[in-house]
Amino acid sequence: MIYHLFMRLLLPIFEDLFAVICSQNQDKKGNPLDADLKYKLDRYHVQMKKASK
């Protein structure tokens, strides 16, 4: 029950949060300001997608 709740509610919230952080991590030309942060967020996003399957 709790696992289902986590998968349905919190994963979309985390995905939106990561999208906002990634959009704020860009300069005016669209290049990432912190490449390590972008890499970590992309990796977490992929891991969450795998966990939801």
Buried (B, 14 or more C-beta within 10 A) or exposed (E): EEEEEEEEEEBEEEBEEBEEBBEEBEEEEEEBEEEEBBEEBEEEBEEBEEEEE
